Amino acid sequence: MRFCLFLLIAGVVDAVMSHLGIVSGFIEEGNPVMQFFIAKGWSYFYLIKIFLPLTLLGLFYLRPLKGWIRTLLISTCVLYFSVLVYHMVWIVLYLNTSS
């Protein structure tokens, strides 16, 4: 359950940081699927970033995650954590170049 909540929070934080970085022109979205949704509108981008973890939370309540699905969930959390660390790196670089 806590991994699902982490994904939800990480998804929202990732979406906000990505939005700020793209709007400021400091970064570009590397995921072609997300580029498509950004081109359609930021609301679609946020909807996807929030809807997918919420769906996972709903599935968790219907049937607790066990076995290889739990391993996949933990791997996804590790991957998302590394994405958030990457965001922190470009924020620090951005702050250093703007001073």
C-alpha distance (Angstrom), angle and dihedral (degrees) to the residues before:
residue distance angle dihedral
M1 . . .
R2 3.80 . .
F3 3.82 89.9 .
C4 3.81 89.3 55.6
L5 3.80 90.4 49.9
F6 3.80 90.4 48.0
L7 3.82 89.6 53.7
L8 3.79 91.0 50.7
I9 3.81 93.2 49.8
A10 3.81 92.3 41.5
G11 3.81 90.3 49.7
V12 3.79 92.2 53.6
V13 3.82 93.1 44.9
D14 3.81 90.7 46.5
A15 3.81 91.3 49.8
V16 3.80 93.5 50.1
M17 3.81 93.8 45.1
S18 3.80 91.9 46.1
H19 3.78 91.0 48.7
L20 3.81 92.4 50.6
G21 3.81 92.6 45.9
I22 3.79 94.2 48.2
V23 3.80 95.0 44.7
S24 3.81 90.7 48.6
G25 3.81 89.1 50.7
F26 3.79 92.8 -124.6
I27 3.82 96.3 115.1
E28 3.79 139.2 20.3
E29 3.78 126.6 -142.0
G30 3.80 108.4 -101.1
N31 3.80 97.2 -166.3
P32 3.83 110.9 86.0
V33 3.81 92.0 -154.7
M34 3.79 91.3 54.3
Q35 3.82 90.2 44.7
F36 3.79 86.8 58.6
F37 3.80 92.5 52.1
I38 3.81 92.4 45.2
A39 3.81 88.4 53.2
K40 3.82 88.5 52.8
G41 3.80 91.0 49.5
W42 3.77 141.6 -66.6
S43 3.80 91.5 -101.1
Y44 3.83 89.6 64.6
F45 3.79 90.0 49.2
Y46 3.81 92.1 52.2
L47 3.79 92.0 42.9
I48 3.81 92.0 56.5
K49 3.82 93.6 43.6
I50 3.81 91.0 52.7
F51 3.82 101.5 32.1
L52 3.80 97.6 57.0
P53 3.84 96.3 55.4
L54 3.82 89.9 42.5
T55 3.81 88.8 54.1
L56 3.79 89.2 51.4
L57 3.80 90.0 51.1
G58 3.79 89.7 51.8
L59 3.78 91.8 49.6
F60 3.79 89.7 49.4
Y61 3.80 90.3 57.7
L62 3.80 91.7 48.8
R63 3.78 93.8 48.2
P64 3.80 124.5 0.8
L65 3.78 113.1 -121.5
K66 3.78 114.6 -107.6
G67 3.78 139.3 164.8
W68 3.79 119.1 -1.0
I69 3.81 92.7 -2.9
R70 3.81 89.5 59.9
T71 3.81 88.9 48.8
L72 3.81 89.4 52.2
L73 3.79 90.3 49.3
I74 3.79 92.6 51.5
S75 3.82 90.7 46.7
T76 3.80 89.4 52.0
C77 3.80 90.2 51.3
V78 3.80 90.7 52.1
L79 3.80 90.1 49.0
Y80 3.81 92.0 48.6
F81 3.80 90.5 48.4
S82 3.81 89.4 54.9
V83 3.82 89.6 50.3
L84 3.80 89.7 53.2
V85 3.81 90.4 49.5
Y86 3.82 88.0 51.2
H87 3.80 88.9 52.7
M88 3.78 90.4 51.9
V89 3.81 90.1 52.0
W90 3.80 93.9 54.3
I91 3.81 91.0 44.6
V92 3.81 90.1 54.5
L93 3.81 90.3 46.4
Y94 3.80 90.8 48.0
L95 3.81 92.3 49.9
N96 3.83 91.0 48.2
T97 3.81 93.2 50.4
S98 3.81 94.7 45.1
S99 3.83 94.8 53.3
